[in-house]
Amino acid sequence: MSANASTKVIIAALIGNTAISITKFFAAFTTGSSAMMSEGIHSLVDTGNQILLLYGMKQAKKPADEEFPFGHGKEIYFWSFVVAILIFAVGSGVSIYEGIHHVRHPAVIENPMINYIVLSLALLFEGAAWFFAFKEFGKIKGQRGYIEAVKRGKDPSMFVVLFEDSAAMLGLLIALLGIWLTQVTGIAIFDGIASIMIGLILGGTAIWLAVETKGLLIGEGANRSVIASIRKITESFDEVEKVNELLTMHMGPEFILVNISIRFSRGQLTREIEAVIQEIDSAIKAEHAMVKRVFVEAEPA
């Protein structure tokens, strides 16, 4: 996924969530619905999250310097992890608190039609944002399944938005159900129960996002297919007797660091080995554009 495509997805989600959060809060204050208040908080948190992701992507583009010789690519991993924490602490925590409060102290929902209109519009806008994110994500997953693509994906900005929008869609349906049950049965606690369920969905989403971004943050290696390809390219040189060790690390979504320990064939001069190392470096980078730095260690037999 290119940075440009990720930015478009995030901006689309940002615009949609900003408008939706305003209308949800208006409906919540007008009708007194706990589920609607939770949805408003949810959309507000999502709006803040998208701003953080855009900031992370901007920071990740900063060039390398003396303090950060490999660049700032991992900024996007850090801010994606922060987004997961915010979803859990703010979105999930406040929604569950609101739900428990309304279960213990149920209140009658006034003018429920306002909630239905707002939630229906929110479903329409969230659905459009979700479809756009889903379509872009489908372009990069290839033949892999969606769960596998998330696990192997190295650009968290894309699947963070997709997860957020999926949770938002499910939350909206639960809010609609809770408000409808409250109206039909007259039992006000259904609204609070819906709020608790929305909080649990957000909590589960946050935990999954945190797990997926943690590996990237602490130094996840390249995908197995990339590692196998780099090994094959290196071993294709006649001067290479054996590849002892091959280490990779993603320094950002589009930056792979490679370290190779090689045992060269005996009888070669130093200048000959230097030339081979340069050829290996060029061949790997030509095949894999994301490989930016290659370090080769020449080990004795």
C-alpha positions, 0 to 999 in steps of 0.5 A: 500500500502506497503512502498516498493511498493510505493518506486518502483512506485516513482523510476520508475516514477523518472527514466522515467521523468529524461530521458523524460525531457532531450529529451523534452528540447532538442526538445524544444530548437531545434524546438522552440516549446512552448508546448514542452518547457512546457512539458519539464518543466512539466517533470523536475518538476515531477522529482523533485517531485519524489525526494521530495517524496522519501526524505519524505518517508525516513524521515517518517521512522525515529524513535520516539524521545523526540521531536517527541514522535509519530514519523515522519510519517507525513513527507510524508504528508508534502512533498506531500503537497509541491509537490502539491504547486510546480506543481501549482507554477512552472509547471502550472505557467511557462507553462501558462506564456510560452503559453501567451508569444508565443500567443502574439509573435508566432514563427514558429516551426522548424523541427516538426518531432523531436517533434513528435518523442520525444512526441511519445517516452514520451507517451510510457515511461509515459504510462509504468510508469502510468500503473505500478502506476495504477496497484499498486493503483488497488491492494489497492483500493479494492471494492471502486471506484478510486475517493473514494479510493483517498479520503480515502487513507492514503498514498499520495505518491501513488496517487500523482504519479498516478495523475502526470502521468495522467496529463502527459499523457493528457499534451502530447496528447495536445502538440501533437495536438497543434504542429500538428495544428500549422504545418497543419494550419500555425497558430503559436498560436496553439502551445502557446494555447497548452502550456496554456492548459497544464498549466491549467491541471497542475494547476487543478491537483495541487489543487486536490492534495493539497486538498487531502493531506491537511486533512492528514497533519492537522490530518485526522482520520481513515476510518469509517470501521476501527473506527466501528471495533475498537468500536465493539471490545471495546464494546464486553468486558462485563466490558465495559458499554459504549464507550463514545467517540472514536477518531483516527488520522493518524500519518502516512500512517501506524500509527493510534493513538486511544483515547477511552473514556470508562464507565466501569461497576460499582463495578470493582476494579482498577486492574481489569479495568487495566487488561481489558484496556490491553486486549482491547489494545491487541485486537485492535492491533491484528485486526488492524496492523496500530494501534500503540498506544491506550489510554483509558480514564476511565470515571465515570457514 
